[in-house]
Amino acid sequence: MPASSASGQDIDRVAAVLAACLPALHRALDRRVARDFPHPKLPEGQLALLRLVGDREGVTVREAAEALSMKPNNVSALVSQLTEQDLLDRRQDPTDRRIAHLHLTATARSRIAEVQELLDGHVAEALHALTDGELDALGSALGALDALTRHLRSSASG
């Protein structure tokens, strides 16, 4: 992958603005969704596990712990909490009964879809307030933001 030709000063400025802007964007969306979502907000650890199971249906507790950089006993506690709330289903492996595979329940799928619909709606509403130039700039930046996210995720797990 070719290195950027941007100066260190330019990169530092972009890094500082992104580091300030992205969490603020996340908090603003989180507040809007919390206001409109009719169910209690789950703790971040539970949300992270539900997102992971949604992305990797059938993941084991051990695999989830590795992916979330958590201890297996902590993930197991989250699984118990989410199972009690009818958001997660734990199914025994047919060949090794010591292993449990995690699956979202219909309730969890419905709530995740509801949250996604709220997120999409709030972002679309905000995008309608932007100028054509701002929309073009954001559209052009999407690929770069996706690449930045992939790089940060791979750096964090390695």
N, C-alpha and C positions, 0 to 999 in steps of 0.2 A: 504494500500500500504506500503510495507516495506521500511524503511528508508535506505539510502545509507550507506555502511560501509566505504566509502572513507573519508579520513581525511578532515578537514575543509580547510587545506592548498591546498589539491588537488582540492577540489571543487572550491575554490577561483581562482586557476590557470585556470581551465577549463572555469569558468565563464568569466574571463578576456579575454581569447583567443576568446571565442565565441562572446562576446560583441564587440570585435574589428573586428573579421573576417566576421561575418554575414552582418553587414552594408557595409563593403568594397565589399563583394561579390554582394550584391544588387546593389550598385552604379556601379560596373563594368558591370553587366548585363544591367542595365538601360542605361548606355552610349552606349553599343553595340546595343541594340534595337533601341534607339533614332537615332543612325547613319543610321540604315537600314530601319526604319519605315517611309513610305512616307507621313504620316499625322502628324500634329502638336501634341506634347505631351500635354495631358490634365493635369490640376492642380490635385494635389494629392487627394483633397476632391472629385472631380468628378470621378476620377479613383476608389476610395474606394466605392462610391455609385454604380458605374457600376458593380464592382466585387460583391457587396452584392446582387444587383438585379439579376445578373447572377446565383448566388448561391441560391437565394430565390425568384424565379420568382413570381410576384404578391404581393410582400411585400408592405405594406402601408407606407406612409411618416412617420407616427408616429413610426411604427415598425423599419423602417430604421434609424430614429433618435436615438432610443434606442440602436440598434445594433452598431451604429457608435459613440455613446456617444456624440451626437450633439443635438442642439436645433432644434425642428421641423421646425421653420421658416427658419433656415439656410439650412436644407435639402430641404425644399420647393424651396428655391432660386436655389439650385443646380439642382433640378428637372427641373425648368424652363429653366435654361441654357442648360441642356442636351437635353431637348425637342426641343429647338430652333435649336440645332445642329443635330437633327434627330438621336439621339443616345438612347433616352428614350421615351417610350410611357406611357402616364398617362391615365388609364381607370377608369371610375366611377364604383363604386360598384353598382350592380343592385338593392340591397335592401336598401342601404343608400347612397344617392347621394353626401353626404358630404365627403365620403371616396373615395380616389383614390388608385388604385392598379398600381404598377410600373412594366413595362415590357421592356426588351431590344428590340430595333428595329433590323431589318435585318442588317443594317449598323453596329450597335454596335456589333452584333454577329460576323460579318465578321472581323471587326477590332480586336476584342478580340482573335479570332482564329488566325489571322495573327500575333499578338504579341506573342501568345503562341507558334506558330511554330518557330518564331525567337528565343524565349527564349530556347526552346528545342534544336534547332540547335546549338546555342552558347554553351550551357552546354555540349552537346554531343561532340562538337569539342574540348572543354577543357578537357573532360574526356578521349578522345583518347590520350592526351598528358601525361597522368598519367601512373605510373607503375602498374603492376598487384597487387602488395601489397597495393598501395594507393587506387586502385579501390575496393579491398576487404574491406579495412578499412572503406571507405565511405559507401559501401553496408551494412556493419554491423552496422553502425551508423544511418542509415535512420530511423529505428524504434524508436530509442532514440530521434532523432531530432523531429520526429513527436509528440512523447509524450511530449517533452519539449514545443513545440509550443502549443499543446492543454492546457497544464498547464498554460502557460503564458497568453493565451487568456481567460481562465476561471478566472484567478486571476485578470485580467484587468477589466472584466465585473462584478466582484462581489464585 
